[in-house]
Amino acid sequence: MISAREGELPGSTDEVLRSLAIATGRVVVTHDRDFGRLATLAATHPPGVVFIRPGHLDTAFTIAQFEQLLAADLEVEPPFLLVAEQQQGGLNVRLRTLRTER
């Protein structure tokens, strides 16, 4: 796992991050709604996009949501878009497989 900061990528465009994820076979974890749109509309996709809502920047919140996702032991098949949203009573998860050909 690598953060944008660790990869010296802060301020990079969504397209740069998407291309890097594809080239390195990495899943993108983001709070950025636009990234999810880009991923679904593009002709090629990263292996996966995990969109965590709401877009809190609090690291502890993000880690807690991600730990809940891991505990759920979801079966996903790349390329995928997973939306995780904290709601009263727990974590709501929506998962969809992205089309690989147009």
N, C-alpha and C positions, 0 to 999 in steps of 0.2 A: 504494500500500500504506500502511496505517495500523495502528499498534498500539493496543491498548486504552489504553495509557499516553498515547500521543500524542493520542488522541481524548478524553482526560480521562474515560475510562470504567473505570479500575481499580475492581474491586469490583462492577461491574454484574452483574446476573443473566444467566444464559444466554439467557433469553427476550428481554431488552433487546438483547443482542448479535445474536441471531438476527433480530429485527425490523429492526435497523439494517442488517444485511447484506442482507436482502431489499429494503429501501427504497433502498439505494445500489447494489445489484447487485454486491456484493462476495463473494468466497470467504472463508470463515473458516478460518484455520490454528490448530489448537489441540492441546494435550496433554490436554485434559479429556474423558475417556471419556463423561461424562454429556451433554456437548454433542452428541456423535454420536448418542446415543439420542434426545435431544430432536429433532434434525434429522430422524431417520427416522420418528418417531412423529407429528410435526406435520402438519397439513393443508397448509400451505404451507412451502416450503423456500427457504433461501438458494441462490444459484446453485451453490454447492459447499461442502463441508466437507472439509478435509484434516486428518486426525487422525494425529499423529506420536507413535509409541510407541518406546521407553518414555517416560514422562513426565518426562524430564530437563528441567530449567530452564536448562541451560547453553546459551547463545546459539550458541556455535560448533557444538555438536552439532546443534541445530535447523537452522542454516544449511547444514551439510554434508548433512543428510538432504534438505533442500529442493533443494539443488543436484543431488543424485542424481536426485530426481524430475524436475526440469526436463531433465536430460540424457537421461532415459529417453524423452522426447518422447511421452508417453502421449496417446492420443486420448480425450478426455472430453467428454461432452455433459451440460450442466446440466439439472436439478439432479443432483449426484453426491455420493457419499461415498467418499473415498479414505482407506484406512488404510495407513500406511507404518510398517513395523516393522524396526528394525535387528536383524539376526540374524547369527550367525556365517556368514561367507561372503558377506554382502551385504545388500541392502535387499529385504525382502519387501513387495510391494504388492498390496493387494486393492482393487478398484474396483467400485462398484455404482451404477447409476442409481437415483435416488429417484423413486418414483411421484409424479406431479403431481396426480392426482385420486383421491379415495377412493370 
